[in-house]
């Protein structure tokens, strides 16, 4: 395995690493609902991709309180 013959300076190391940086992800809008989404990905809000429904979203239901629970807590 090759070993360096001479030490690389901090400046040389930092010049090499100038291109190693984080870029912001490409964010577009969903054509169906208008929510922001990553390009080439399914929309998290509605489940559509390129105008087609790919994943059906589950509807969240509100919890229903039973009449018996209210009576017991009042006693």
N, C-alpha and C positions, 0 to 999 in steps of 0.2 A: 504494500500500500504506500502511496506517495506521501511524503512528509514535506512541509514547507522548509525551504532552505533559509529564508529570512523572515523576520517578523513583519506582518502587515500593520501599518500604522492605523490609528483610530480614524484618521481622515480618509484613508483609502477604503476602510471597511464601511464607513458611513456613506461615502460616494457610491459604493456598490449597492447599498441597501436603500437608496433613495426611491427606487421603483417598487419596493415592497410596502405598499400602503393599502389601506382599506378603502374600497370605493363604495359609494352609496348604491343600494340595489335599485334596479330599474323598476319603477312602479308606474303602472298604467291604471286606467279605469275600466271597470267591468262594463261591457256593452249592454248587459241586461239590467243591472241595478244601479250602476254608476259608482259602486264602492271601489276604493283603491285596492289593487291586487298586483301581485308580482306577474311580470310578463311570462307567457307560456306556462301558466299555472291555473288551476281551477280556482274560481272565486270562492273565498271562504264564507261570504255572506249568503250567496244564493245557490252555489253549486253548479254554475254554468261555465262552459268553456267553448269559445268560438260559436256562440249562439245555440248550443245544445245543452240540455240538462244532463249532467254526468252523475252527480250525487244528489239524491233527494234529501232535503234538510228535515230534521225532526222538529216538530212543533212543540215548544215548551208549554206545558199545562200548569196552571196555577194550582197549588195544593188546596184541596177542598176540606174544610173542617166539618167533622161529623157533628150532628146535633147532640149526641150523647157526650162528647168531650166538653161541650160548653156547660151542660147541666152538672157534670161531676165537679168541674172547677169552681162553680158557684157554691156548692155545698160545703 
